[in-house]
Amino acid sequence: MTREKIYKRLGISQAVLDFASKTEAGLKGRFQELDETAEYNQLKVVGAMQEAKVSDIHFAATTGYGYNDLGRDVLEEVYAKAFHGEDALVRPQIISGTHALHVALSGNLRPGDELLSPVGKPYDTLEEVIGIRDSVGSLKEYGVTYRQVDLLPDGSFDYDKIARAINGRTRLVTIQRSKGYAVRPTLSVEKIGQLIAFVKKIKPDLLCMVDNCYGEFVERAEPTDVGADMIVGSLIKNPGGGLAPIGGYIVGRKDCVERASFRLSAPGLGKEAGASLGCNQPFFQGLFLSPTVVAGALKGAIFAANIYGRLGFSVMPNGTEPRHDIIQAVTLGSREAIAAFCQGIQEAAPVDSFVVPEPWDMPGYDSPVIMAAGAFVQGSSIELSADAPIKPPYAVYFQGGLTWYHAKLGILKSLQKLVDRGLAVLPDTAGI
Ligand SMILES: *Cc1c(COP(=O)(O)O)cnc(C)c1O
């Protein structure tokens, strides 16, 4: 059977295939650059594993208190080395990215301190962590206040307002690298470095934390290379490489990681306790695969930007600009179109391909969300997934793909659905 025939069996029409092939042909140079970044980051990770002398004894599972869990300690050493931090906390007891961020924030802030976000509103789930939306147990309840400075309309930092927002109580600056569910540009590592330098010049003892979700291994440098005191993320996104079944990480300055560890476990216990159960081996192996997995996801994101951009939809980032995270936003403009898109992604999945996604009130979000995910790990968004809050401008956020070929199939299926329902019109491919 030819490749075209097998695509047709999976429901992709000749017209969609032709349009996709023409689009893909123009992306060779881009894809080569991604492969070179993956190569660089692969060497970084292997180097860290060799330096830390990773051995198969480190894959052994521990139980109970997990004292002297060698594998856990070496894994944390590898994360610290690979991300150029002094120390790391990498645990299956961190249940998500939101939890990791909560642990980092609440471990490093004290009553009377102020938290500053100089990059606008943080990710939806952090609104309750911080207390922007009243919530039981929020930082606000513990007497930590919050201040925010929005980005300027062109996406740049509002340096004047940031300077005025920093006061005697400002203790921690939180910088979200990825756009998350906001329609704004993702920050490059270079820009994050400029912002950190600026705020530290005003107040040198400020702690700078970067929410690194979806950013790991997209560039050659990480925020820890440009002055971040802590980077924080989820293992069911980039650094878990699709193999981590759960987990989160905090990498950075030793004292910051230590304070976070006392919040994760208990004062006095810190990093010493916490069994890794059977997670060490997939954590190591997932990190090892992550640079190439991230490159595959980026190819999918760039392909989607080019496909949907050519069809006249607003795409962010656009098809040609540099990437700083794996998320692709496509503004489809209607509830019907985002549903069609998500249903196409779902139909491409290796797991639960027969399920039809519907909007639901997901905990932590302020509007219904529709999600497409046919993942091996529930909610994993390094696996091919798409989600969209049901509110204007009806933008869908697309990310992941453990392989480029699967990401591509997902995009073709989404496009096919839109075309079949008259929600998108293919251009005359002869002219491209
Ligand atoms: C995913 C994400 C989070 C939260 O992570 P969860 O694992 O979904 O709790 C926080 N910030 C950003 C930018 C994210 O993308």
The ligand as a Tripos MOL2 file, in Angstrom:
@<TRIPOS>MOLECULE
LIG
   15    15     1     0     0
SMALL
NO_CHARGES

@<TRIPOS>ATOM
      1 C1          0.3300   23.6510   31.8880 C.3       1 LIG1
      2 C2          0.7670   24.9240   32.4810 C.ar      1 LIG1
      3 C3          0.6730   25.1390   33.8480 C.ar      1 LIG1
      4 C4         -0.0010   24.1990   34.7970 C.3       1 LIG1
      5 O1          0.3720   22.8960   34.6760 O.3       1 LIG1
      6 P1         -0.6770   21.7180   35.0050 P.3       1 LIG1
      7 O2          0.2200   20.5310   34.9490 O.co2     1 LIG1
      8 O3         -1.7190   21.7350   33.9500 O.co2     1 LIG1
      9 O4         -1.1940   21.9570   36.3590 O.co2     1 LIG1
     10 C5          1.1640   26.3320   34.3290 C.ar      1 LIG1
     11 N1          1.6970   27.2540   33.5170 N.ar      1 LIG1
     12 C6          1.7880   27.0750   32.2000 C.ar      1 LIG1
     13 C7          2.3810   28.1410   31.3450 C.3       1 LIG1
     14 C8          1.3350   25.9060   31.6350 C.ar      1 LIG1
     15 O5          1.4250   25.7250   30.3330 O.3       1 LIG1
@<TRIPOS>BOND
     1     1     2 1
     2     2     3 ar
     3     2    14 ar
     4     3     4 1
     5     3    10 ar
     6     4     5 1
     7     5     6 1
     8     6     7 2
     9     6     8 1
    10     6     9 1
    11    10    11 ar
    12    11    12 ar
    13    12    13 1
    14    12    14 ar
    15    14    15 1
@<TRIPOS>SUBSTRUCTURE
     1 LIG1         1 GROUP 0 **** ****
